[in-house]
Amino acid sequence: MFKYLQKIGKALMVPVAVLPAAAILMGIGYWIDPTGWGANSQVAALLITAGKSLIGSMGILFAVGVAFGMSKDQHGSAALTGLVGFLVLTTLLSPGAVAALKGIKVADVPAAFGKIDNGNQFIGILVGVISSALYNKFSKVELHKALSFFSGKRLVPIITAATMIPISFILMFLWPVVYNGLVTFGTSIVDLGPLGAGIYGFFNRLLIPVGLHHALNSVFWFGAAGINDLGNFWAGTGTKGITGMYMAGFFPIMMFGLVGAAAAFVKTSKPENKNKVASIMIAAGFATFFTGVTEPLEFAFMFLAPGLYLIHALLTGVSLFIAATMHWTAGFGFSAGLVDFILSSRLPLADKPYMLIVQGLVFMAIYYLVFTFAITKWNLKTPGREEIEGDTEEFEAPTTHTATAKLILEYVGGTENLMEVDSCATRLRLEVKDQGLVQDAKIKKITSGVLKPGKTSVQIIVGPHVEFVAAELKKLVK
């Protein structure tokens, strides 16, 4: 079950990858016309409307993206299957269809069915998961010669369309209960105000090691529980100073706090390791500041010093609490880096975003001082302070994706031991026959870290360029 949830979390990154496009379009549009929101500029109106077309269609994007991401071969037919399933289900569960099927007036249809549309990410995820399961099971089926045209991948959309009929019937009774439960959960968090934002921020970081933070994010950033913080912020449909409270507090951490942590690692590293650690931390620190990609830096100390990572999670929660309390808001389409900060700072619901920079500078100092103190006080084995194990020969890091893939293949036991290769935003997700053949120490020399969430599962933290390493690794395996 845990492994399956991880797969869903990985698949969610496929539709989420579309959000930067919406962020860029709408961000530039609001920069051009910050007061009229397109009323004073045709170019701004064009860009803002184009961006909203994506934000308002996240449900269908999730259905297509999750179906594609969870399919065994990630073929385009899987994406088509998700689209077919979403269209059938949302049409059958529209208020008009529900009224006709139940023999009641449209006005008497529960409000929950009014939320089943192109923007419902929860329904999109559900359809994507079901569609991918059907694709994985039936995409290789061969029919009788008379029906051979509909064999294999052509058969799956037909089966999916038929399957969505009984599923729609079940959801006709189940969905109002689920929807009301999600709304109650979301309302309970919203009612906690800034404290709720802080609690969310704390658990967001804690779930990073197991990759389940994406599932948590869907509750607060999208419409699963009725919060839809990200969608409402970019669409301008919310309350200034409130909408964006589940995103704003990440900017001080990702743009500044973790940079302070990186400086602390360099400061406390052993003299003979200082140059090496500095080169690694400069690259990781720039990545988190500019793009908001934090995993390469976080995995550098997550397992070496788990107590320090807990402090990081607590400080993240505090940052979200402070930003929400002061009503300083900004948003992102990808992550809380400089690019998204600039694009979102002129949006209608952005409220004193410049104060997040002030807060960030304070958190940079806090991270540097607290991390430096904790590392030296408790002699934590952070980067550059580890005990030397095994050989001490000079190691030359690979300079190309192909070279990296070749070394990874060697260090995981070769093609005989490697059963499956996959990737998400920053991680290689591998399945191996024998974990005992995986050489963790050598892998850590060329990547940011190794994680083993299951008996045969190995995750290698490569960074934002993981897709290219995965492609090269797949070539080598073939």
PECORUR-V427141 format. One record per residue. N is the residue number from 1. RES is the residue in one small letter. SS is DSSP state (H for helix, E for strand, C for the rest). PSI is psi as a letter, one per 30 degrees, with the letter a starting at -180 (NA if undefined). NEAR is the number of other ideal C-beta (glycine too) atoms within 12 Angstrom. Layout:
BEGIN
n=N res=RES ss=SS psi=PSI near=NEAR
n=N res=RES ss=SS psi=PSI near=NEAR
END
This chain:
BEGIN
n=1 res=m ss=C psi=e near=9
n=2 res=f ss=H psi=e near=17
n=3 res=k ss=H psi=e near=23
n=4 res=y ss=H psi=e near=20
n=5 res=l ss=H psi=e near=25
n=6 res=q ss=H psi=e near=32
n=7 res=k ss=H psi=e near=35
n=8 res=i ss=H psi=e near=34
n=9 res=g ss=H psi=e near=35
n=10 res=k ss=H psi=e near=40
n=11 res=a ss=H psi=f near=44
n=12 res=l ss=H psi=f near=44
n=13 res=m ss=H psi=f near=39
n=14 res=v ss=H psi=e near=37
n=15 res=p ss=H psi=e near=40
n=16 res=v ss=H psi=f near=39
n=17 res=a ss=C psi=f near=27
n=18 res=v ss=C psi=f near=26
n=19 res=l ss=H psi=e near=40
n=20 res=p ss=H psi=e near=30
n=21 res=a ss=H psi=e near=26
n=22 res=a ss=H psi=e near=40
n=23 res=a ss=H psi=e near=45
n=24 res=i ss=H psi=e near=27
n=25 res=l ss=H psi=e near=31
n=26 res=m ss=H psi=e near=47
n=27 res=g ss=H psi=e near=39
n=28 res=i ss=H psi=e near=28
n=29 res=g ss=H psi=e near=36
n=30 res=y ss=H psi=f near=39
n=31 res=w ss=H psi=e near=27
n=32 res=i ss=H psi=e near=24
n=33 res=d ss=C psi=i near=25
n=34 res=p ss=C psi=f near=25
n=35 res=t ss=C psi=e near=14
n=36 res=g ss=C psi=f near=18
n=37 res=w ss=C psi=h near=28
n=38 res=g ss=C psi=f near=28
n=39 res=a ss=C psi=f near=17
n=40 res=n ss=C psi=g near=16
n=41 res=s ss=C psi=k near=21
n=42 res=q ss=H psi=e near=15
n=43 res=v ss=H psi=e near=19
n=44 res=a ss=H psi=e near=27
n=45 res=a ss=H psi=e near=22
n=46 res=l ss=H psi=e near=19
n=47 res=l ss=H psi=e near=29
n=48 res=i ss=H psi=e near=39
n=49 res=t ss=H psi=e near=23
n=50 res=a ss=H psi=e near=24
n=51 res=g ss=H psi=e near=36
n=52 res=k ss=H psi=f near=31
n=53 res=s ss=H psi=e near=23
n=54 res=l ss=H psi=e near=35
n=55 res=i ss=H psi=e near=41
n=56 res=g ss=C psi=f near=28
n=57 res=s ss=C psi=g near=31
n=58 res=m ss=H psi=f near=43
n=59 res=g ss=H psi=e near=41
n=60 res=i ss=H psi=e near=36
n=61 res=l ss=H psi=e near=40
n=62 res=f ss=H psi=e near=49
n=63 res=a ss=H psi=e near=49
n=64 res=v ss=H psi=e near=37
n=65 res=g ss=H psi=e near=41
n=66 res=v ss=H psi=e near=48
n=67 res=a ss=H psi=e near=47
n=68 res=f ss=H psi=e near=35
n=69 res=g ss=H psi=e near=41
n=70 res=m ss=H psi=f near=42
n=71 res=s ss=C psi=l near=35
n=72 res=k ss=C psi=f near=25
n=73 res=d ss=C psi=g near=21
n=74 res=q ss=C psi=h near=28
n=75 res=h ss=C psi=l near=24
n=76 res=g ss=H psi=f near=19
n=77 res=s ss=H psi=f near=32
n=78 res=a ss=H psi=e near=40
n=79 res=a ss=H psi=e near=37
n=80 res=l ss=H psi=e near=29
n=81 res=t ss=H psi=e near=44
n=82 res=g ss=H psi=e near=48
n=83 res=l ss=H psi=e near=36
n=84 res=v ss=H psi=e near=35
n=85 res=g ss=H psi=e near=46
n=86 res=f ss=H psi=e near=48
n=87 res=l ss=H psi=e near=30
n=88 res=v ss=H psi=e near=33
n=89 res=l ss=H psi=e near=43
n=90 res=t ss=H psi=e near=37
n=91 res=t ss=H psi=e near=25
n=92 res=l ss=H psi=f near=32
n=93 res=l ss=C psi=g near=42
n=94 res=s ss=C psi=l near=27
n=95 res=p ss=H psi=e near=27
n=96 res=g ss=H psi=e near=20
n=97 res=a ss=H psi=e near=24
n=98 res=v ss=H psi=e near=32
n=99 res=a ss=H psi=e near=20
n=100 res=a ss=H psi=e near=17
n=101 res=l ss=H psi=e near=22
n=102 res=k ss=H psi=f near=21
n=103 res=g ss=C psi=h near=10
n=104 res=i ss=C psi=l near=17
n=105 res=k ss=C psi=l near=12
n=106 res=v ss=H psi=e near=19
n=107 res=a ss=H psi=f near=12
n=108 res=d ss=H psi=f near=13
n=109 res=v ss=C psi=k near=26
n=110 res=p ss=C psi=k near=27
n=111 res=a ss=H psi=f near=18
n=112 res=a ss=H psi=e near=29
n=113 res=f ss=H psi=f near=35
n=114 res=g ss=H psi=f near=22
n=115 res=k ss=H psi=g near=31
n=116 res=i ss=C psi=j near=41
n=117 res=d ss=C psi=a near=27
n=118 res=n ss=C psi=f near=31
n=119 res=g ss=C psi=g near=34
n=120 res=n ss=C psi=j near=41
n=121 res=q ss=H psi=e near=46
n=122 res=f ss=H psi=e near=42
n=123 res=i ss=H psi=e near=48
n=124 res=g ss=H psi=e near=43
n=125 res=i ss=H psi=e near=42
n=126 res=l ss=H psi=e near=36
n=127 res=v ss=H psi=e near=47
n=128 res=g ss=H psi=e near=45
n=129 res=v ss=H psi=e near=38
n=130 res=i ss=H psi=e near=38
n=131 res=s ss=H psi=e near=48
n=132 res=s ss=H psi=e near=43
n=133 res=a ss=H psi=e near=31
n=134 res=l ss=H psi=e near=36
n=135 res=y ss=H psi=e near=43
n=136 res=n ss=H psi=f near=28
n=137 res=k ss=H psi=e near=20
n=138 res=f ss=H psi=f near=30
n=139 res=s ss=C psi=f near=31
n=140 res=k ss=C psi=g near=18
n=141 res=v ss=C psi=k near=21
n=142 res=e ss=C psi=k near=16
n=143 res=l ss=C psi=l near=17
n=144 res=h ss=C psi=l near=11
n=145 res=k ss=H psi=e near=9
n=146 res=a ss=H psi=f near=8
n=147 res=l ss=H psi=g near=14
n=148 res=s ss=H psi=f near=13
n=149 res=f ss=H psi=e near=14
n=150 res=f ss=H psi=g near=19
n=151 res=s ss=C psi=l near=20
n=152 res=g ss=C psi=b near=22
n=153 res=k ss=H psi=f near=29
n=154 res=r ss=H psi=f near=25
n=155 res=l ss=H psi=e near=28
n=156 res=v ss=H psi=e near=39
n=157 res=p ss=H psi=e near=32
n=158 res=i ss=H psi=e near=27
n=159 res=i ss=H psi=e near=30
n=160 res=t ss=H psi=e near=41
n=161 res=a ss=H psi=e near=29
n=162 res=a ss=H psi=e near=19
n=163 res=t ss=H psi=e near=28
n=164 res=m ss=H psi=f near=34
n=165 res=i ss=H psi=e near=21
n=166 res=p ss=H psi=e near=15
n=167 res=i ss=H psi=e near=30
n=168 res=s ss=H psi=e near=33
n=169 res=f ss=H psi=e near=19
n=170 res=i ss=H psi=e near=19
n=171 res=l ss=H psi=f near=33
n=172 res=m ss=H psi=f near=30
n=173 res=f ss=H psi=e near=19
n=174 res=l ss=H psi=e near=20
n=175 res=w ss=H psi=e near=32
n=176 res=p ss=H psi=e near=23
n=177 res=v ss=H psi=e near=16
n=178 res=v ss=H psi=e near=27
n=179 res=y ss=H psi=e near=29
n=180 res=n ss=H psi=e near=19
n=181 res=g ss=H psi=e near=20
n=182 res=l ss=H psi=e near=30
n=183 res=v ss=H psi=e near=27
n=184 res=t ss=H psi=e near=16
n=185 res=f ss=H psi=e near=24
n=186 res=g ss=H psi=e near=29
n=187 res=t ss=H psi=e near=17
n=188 res=s ss=H psi=e near=20
n=189 res=i ss=H psi=e near=31
n=190 res=v ss=H psi=e near=30
n=191 res=d ss=H psi=f near=15
n=192 res=l ss=C psi=f near=21
n=193 res=g ss=C psi=b near=22
n=194 res=p ss=H psi=e near=31
n=195 res=l ss=H psi=e near=22
n=196 res=g ss=H psi=e near=32
n=197 res=a ss=H psi=e near=41
n=198 res=g ss=H psi=e near=32
n=199 res=i ss=H psi=e near=29
n=200 res=y ss=H psi=e near=42
n=201 res=g ss=H psi=e near=44
n=202 res=f ss=H psi=e near=30
n=203 res=f ss=H psi=f near=28
n=204 res=n ss=H psi=e near=39
n=205 res=r ss=H psi=e near=39
n=206 res=l ss=H psi=f near=26
n=207 res=l ss=C psi=f near=27
n=208 res=i ss=H psi=e near=37
n=209 res=p ss=H psi=e near=29
n=210 res=v ss=H psi=g near=26
n=211 res=g ss=C psi=g near=38
n=212 res=l ss=C psi=g near=28
n=213 res=h ss=H psi=f near=37
n=214 res=h ss=H psi=e near=38
n=215 res=a ss=H psi=e near=34
n=216 res=l ss=H psi=e near=31
n=217 res=n ss=H psi=e near=35
n=218 res=s ss=H psi=f near=41
n=219 res=v ss=H psi=e near=36
n=220 res=f ss=H psi=e near=42
n=221 res=w ss=H psi=f near=41
n=222 res=f ss=C psi=a near=40
n=223 res=g ss=C psi=g near=36
n=224 res=a ss=C psi=e near=38
n=225 res=a ss=C psi=g near=34
n=226 res=g ss=C psi=g near=31
n=227 res=i ss=C psi=e near=38
n=228 res=n ss=C psi=h near=38
n=229 res=d ss=H psi=e near=43
n=230 res=l ss=H psi=e near=48
n=231 res=g ss=H psi=e near=44
n=232 res=n ss=H psi=e near=34
n=233 res=f ss=H psi=e near=46
n=234 res=w ss=H psi=f near=48
n=235 res=a ss=H psi=f near=34
n=236 res=g ss=C psi=g near=30
n=237 res=t ss=C psi=i near=24
n=238 res=g ss=C psi=a near=28
n=239 res=t ss=C psi=k near=18
n=240 res=k ss=C psi=k near=22
n=241 res=g ss=C psi=f near=26
n=242 res=i ss=C psi=e near=29
n=243 res=t ss=C psi=k near=36
n=244 res=g ss=C psi=f near=49
n=245 res=m ss=C psi=f near=46
n=246 res=y ss=C psi=g near=49
n=247 res=m ss=C psi=e near=54
n=248 res=a ss=H psi=e near=53
n=249 res=g ss=H psi=f near=50
n=250 res=f ss=H psi=f near=51
n=251 res=f ss=H psi=e near=49
n=252 res=p ss=H psi=f near=45
n=253 res=i ss=H psi=e near=46
n=254 res=m ss=H psi=e near=52
n=255 res=m ss=H psi=f near=43
n=256 res=f ss=H psi=e near=37
n=257 res=g ss=H psi=e near=49
n=258 res=l ss=H psi=f near=50
n=259 res=v ss=H psi=e near=38
n=260 res=g ss=H psi=e near=35
n=261 res=a ss=H psi=e near=46
n=262 res=a ss=H psi=e near=42
n=263 res=a ss=H psi=e near=30
n=264 res=a ss=H psi=e near=40
n=265 res=f ss=H psi=e near=44
n=266 res=v ss=H psi=e near=33
n=267 res=k ss=H psi=e near=28
n=268 res=t ss=H psi=f near=36
n=269 res=s ss=C psi=l near=32
n=270 res=k ss=C psi=k near=22
n=271 res=p ss=H psi=e near=14
n=272 res=e ss=H psi=f near=12
n=273 res=n ss=H psi=f near=25
n=274 res=k ss=H psi=e near=20
n=275 res=n ss=H psi=e near=15
n=276 res=k ss=H psi=e near=23
n=277 res=v ss=H psi=e near=31
n=278 res=a ss=H psi=e near=22
n=279 res=s ss=H psi=e near=20
n=280 res=i ss=H psi=e near=34
n=281 res=m ss=H psi=e near=37
n=282 res=i ss=H psi=e near=22
n=283 res=a ss=H psi=e near=26
n=284 res=a ss=H psi=e near=39
n=285 res=g ss=H psi=e near=37
n=286 res=f ss=H psi=e near=26
n=287 res=a ss=H psi=e near=35
n=288 res=t ss=H psi=e near=44
n=289 res=f ss=H psi=e near=37
n=290 res=f ss=H psi=e near=26
n=291 res=t ss=C psi=f near=32
n=292 res=g ss=C psi=g near=42
n=293 res=v ss=C psi=j near=40
n=294 res=t ss=C psi=f near=45
n=295 res=e ss=H psi=e near=38
n=296 res=p ss=H psi=e near=37
n=297 res=l ss=H psi=e near=45
n=298 res=e ss=H psi=e near=45
n=299 res=f ss=C psi=f near=37
n=300 res=a ss=C psi=f near=43
n=301 res=f ss=C psi=f near=43
n=302 res=m ss=C psi=e near=35
n=303 res=f ss=C psi=f near=27
n=304 res=l ss=C psi=e near=27
n=305 res=a ss=C psi=i near=30
n=306 res=p ss=H psi=e near=21
n=307 res=g ss=H psi=e near=23
n=308 res=l ss=H psi=e near=38
n=309 res=y ss=H psi=e near=33
n=310 res=l ss=H psi=e near=23
n=311 res=i ss=H psi=e near=31
n=312 res=h ss=H psi=e near=44
n=313 res=a ss=H psi=e near=32
n=314 res=l ss=H psi=e near=27
n=315 res=l ss=H psi=e near=41
n=316 res=t ss=H psi=e near=42
n=317 res=g ss=H psi=e near=31
n=318 res=v ss=H psi=e near=32
n=319 res=s ss=H psi=e near=46
n=320 res=l ss=H psi=e near=47
n=321 res=f ss=H psi=e near=30
n=322 res=i ss=H psi=e near=33
n=323 res=a ss=H psi=e near=43
n=324 res=a ss=H psi=e near=39
n=325 res=t ss=H psi=e near=25
n=326 res=m ss=H psi=f near=25
n=327 res=h ss=C psi=h near=27
n=328 res=w ss=C psi=j near=38
n=329 res=t ss=E psi=k near=45
n=330 res=a ss=C psi=l near=51
n=331 res=g ss=C psi=l near=51
n=332 res=f ss=C psi=l near=46
n=333 res=g ss=C psi=f near=39
n=334 res=f ss=C psi=d near=35
n=335 res=s ss=C psi=l near=41
n=336 res=a ss=C psi=i near=48
n=337 res=g ss=C psi=a near=36
n=338 res=l ss=H psi=e near=30
n=339 res=v ss=H psi=e near=28
n=340 res=d ss=H psi=e near=41
n=341 res=f ss=H psi=e near=40
n=342 res=i ss=H psi=e near=29
n=343 res=l ss=H psi=e near=36
n=344 res=s ss=H psi=f near=48
n=345 res=s ss=C psi=f near=33
n=346 res=r ss=C psi=g near=28
n=347 res=l ss=C psi=l near=45
n=348 res=p ss=C psi=e near=34
n=349 res=l ss=C psi=g near=37
n=350 res=a ss=C psi=k near=38
n=351 res=d ss=E psi=j near=30
n=352 res=k ss=C psi=h near=21
n=353 res=p ss=C psi=f near=39
n=354 res=y ss=H psi=f near=21
n=355 res=m ss=H psi=f near=26
n=356 res=l ss=H psi=f near=45
n=357 res=i ss=H psi=e near=25
n=358 res=v ss=H psi=e near=21
n=359 res=q ss=H psi=e near=35
n=360 res=g ss=H psi=e near=39
n=361 res=l ss=H psi=e near=21
n=362 res=v ss=H psi=e near=24
n=363 res=f ss=H psi=e near=36
n=364 res=m ss=H psi=e near=33
n=365 res=a ss=H psi=e near=23
n=366 res=i ss=H psi=e near=32
n=367 res=y ss=H psi=e near=42
n=368 res=y ss=H psi=e near=29
n=369 res=l ss=H psi=e near=24
n=370 res=v ss=H psi=e near=27
n=371 res=f ss=H psi=e near=41
n=372 res=t ss=H psi=e near=27
n=373 res=f ss=H psi=e near=19
n=374 res=a ss=H psi=e near=29
n=375 res=i ss=H psi=e near=33
n=376 res=t ss=H psi=e near=19
n=377 res=k ss=H psi=e near=15
n=378 res=w ss=C psi=g near=18
n=379 res=n ss=C psi=h near=18
n=380 res=l ss=C psi=k near=30
n=381 res=k ss=C psi=i near=25
n=382 res=t ss=C psi=l near=38
n=383 res=p ss=C psi=k near=41
n=384 res=g ss=C psi=f near=31
n=385 res=r ss=C psi=g near=30
n=386 res=e ss=C psi=l near=26
n=387 res=e ss=C psi=k near=13
n=388 res=i ss=C psi=k near=14
n=389 res=e ss=C psi=k near=13
n=390 res=g ss=C psi=b near=14
n=391 res=d ss=C psi=l near=11
n=392 res=t ss=C psi=g near=12
n=393 res=e ss=C psi=l near=9
n=394 res=e ss=C psi=k near=8
n=395 res=f ss=C psi=k near=16
n=396 res=e ss=C psi=j near=10
n=397 res=a ss=C psi=k near=18
n=398 res=p ss=C psi=k near=25
n=399 res=t ss=C psi=f near=10
n=400 res=t ss=C psi=l near=15
n=401 res=h ss=H psi=e near=27
n=402 res=t ss=H psi=e near=20
n=403 res=a ss=H psi=e near=20
n=404 res=t ss=H psi=e near=31
n=405 res=a ss=H psi=e near=36
n=406 res=k ss=H psi=e near=22
n=407 res=l ss=H psi=e near=31
n=408 res=i ss=H psi=e near=45
n=409 res=l ss=H psi=e near=37
n=410 res=e ss=H psi=e near=24
n=411 res=y ss=H psi=f near=31
n=412 res=v ss=C psi=g near=43
n=413 res=g ss=C psi=g near=26
n=414 res=g ss=C psi=l near=22
n=415 res=t ss=C psi=f near=24
n=416 res=e ss=C psi=f near=14
n=417 res=n ss=C psi=f near=25
n=418 res=l ss=E psi=j near=33
n=419 res=m ss=E psi=e near=21
n=420 res=e ss=E psi=k near=26
n=421 res=v ss=E psi=k near=32
n=422 res=d ss=E psi=l near=37
n=423 res=s ss=E psi=l near=36
n=424 res=c ss=C psi=b near=35
n=425 res=a ss=C psi=e near=38
n=426 res=t ss=C psi=f near=38
n=427 res=r ss=E psi=k near=42
n=428 res=l ss=E psi=k near=47
n=429 res=r ss=E psi=j near=41
n=430 res=l ss=E psi=l near=43
n=431 res=e ss=E psi=k near=28
n=432 res=v ss=E psi=l near=34
n=433 res=k ss=C psi=e near=21
n=434 res=d ss=C psi=j near=17
n=435 res=q ss=H psi=f near=25
n=436 res=g ss=H psi=f near=15
n=437 res=l ss=H psi=f near=23
n=438 res=v ss=C psi=k near=33
n=439 res=q ss=C psi=i near=28
n=440 res=d ss=H psi=e near=26
n=441 res=a ss=H psi=e near=20
n=442 res=k ss=H psi=e near=26
n=443 res=i ss=H psi=e near=33
n=444 res=k ss=H psi=f near=31
n=445 res=k ss=H psi=f near=30
n=446 res=i ss=H psi=f near=35
n=447 res=t ss=C psi=a near=39
n=448 res=s ss=C psi=f near=38
n=449 res=g ss=E psi=l near=36
n=450 res=v ss=E psi=k near=36
n=451 res=l ss=E psi=k near=33
n=452 res=k ss=C psi=i near=25
n=453 res=p ss=C psi=f near=27
n=454 res=g ss=C psi=l near=23
n=455 res=k ss=C psi=f near=15
n=456 res=t ss=C psi=g near=24
n=457 res=s ss=E psi=k near=31
n=458 res=v ss=E psi=k near=38
n=459 res=q ss=E psi=k near=46
n=460 res=i ss=E psi=k near=46
n=461 res=i ss=E psi=j near=41
n=462 res=v ss=C psi=e near=40
n=463 res=g ss=C psi=a near=37
n=464 res=p ss=C psi=f near=31
n=465 res=h ss=C psi=g near=28
n=466 res=v ss=H psi=e near=35
n=467 res=e ss=H psi=e near=27
n=468 res=f ss=H psi=e near=21
n=469 res=v ss=H psi=e near=37
n=470 res=a ss=H psi=e near=35
n=471 res=a ss=H psi=e near=23
n=472 res=e ss=H psi=e near=28
n=473 res=l ss=H psi=e near=36
n=474 res=k ss=H psi=e near=26
n=475 res=k ss=H psi=e near=17
n=476 res=l ss=H psi=e near=24
n=477 res=v ss=H psi=e near=26
n=478 res=k ss=C psi=NA near=11
END
